[in-house]
Amino acid sequence: MSLKIRLTRGGAKKRPYYRIVVADSRSPRDGRFIEKVGTYDPMKPKDDAGRVVLEVEKIQAWLAKGAQPTDRVLRFLDNAGLMKRPARSNPQKAVPGKKSQERADARAAAAAAGSEGEAA
């Protein structure tokens, strides 16, 4: 059984509230879970202590049993000092797409042709 430490959504429409739970990876997001190990309230300010509440002992026990946190939960665990989140680097993210590069090349060619006409 593959265990995940993940978020389940609760709360009303446009007012999200999340529980941090340990669940089987095959169960639905808001479905059956094994144990609740914390909460996350994104409506609270970022510096509020109640925004992310973790039960550290339970989380450490589940990590020792092989539970894998999702990306968002891993951020919370990294901030709490329980796990280290590896730095990510995507140098291709800043490169424009093919169509955008073609348009930029066409604009540059048009500007170069326009400036040659003025110089002559």
ZIRA-V492777 format. One record per residue. N is the residue number from 1. NEAR is the number of other ideal C-beta (glycine too) atoms within 8 Angstrom. Layout:
{{N;NEAR} {N;NEAR}}
This chain:
{{1;3} {2;7} {3;14} {4;12} {5;15} {6;11} {7;12} {8;11} {9;9} {10;8} {11;6} {12;4} {13;3} {14;4} {15;7} {16;9} {17;11} {18;12} {19;11} {20;14} {21;13} {22;11} {23;13} {24;10} {25;7} {26;4} {27;8} {28;5} {29;7} {30;6} {31;7} {32;6} {33;10} {34;7} {35;8} {36;7} {37;12} {38;12} {39;9} {40;13} {41;10} {42;7} {43;6} {44;7} {45;5} {46;4} {47;3} {48;7} {49;3} {50;6} {51;10} {52;10} {53;7} {54;12} {55;8} {56;8} {57;6} {58;9} {59;14} {60;9} {61;8} {62;13} {63;12} {64;6} {65;7} {66;6} {67;10} {68;8} {69;12} {70;10} {71;6} {72;7} {73;12} {74;11} {75;9} {76;13} {77;13} {78;11} {79;7} {80;9} {81;4} {82;10} {83;8} {84;4} {85;8} {86;4} {87;4} {88;4} {89;4} {90;5} {91;6} {92;5} {93;5} {94;4} {95;6} {96;5} {97;6} {98;5} {99;6} {100;8} {101;9} {102;8} {103;8} {104;9} {105;8} {106;8} {107;8} {108;8} {109;8} {110;8} {111;8} {112;8} {113;8} {114;8} {115;8} {116;8} {117;7} {118;6} {119;5} {120;4}}
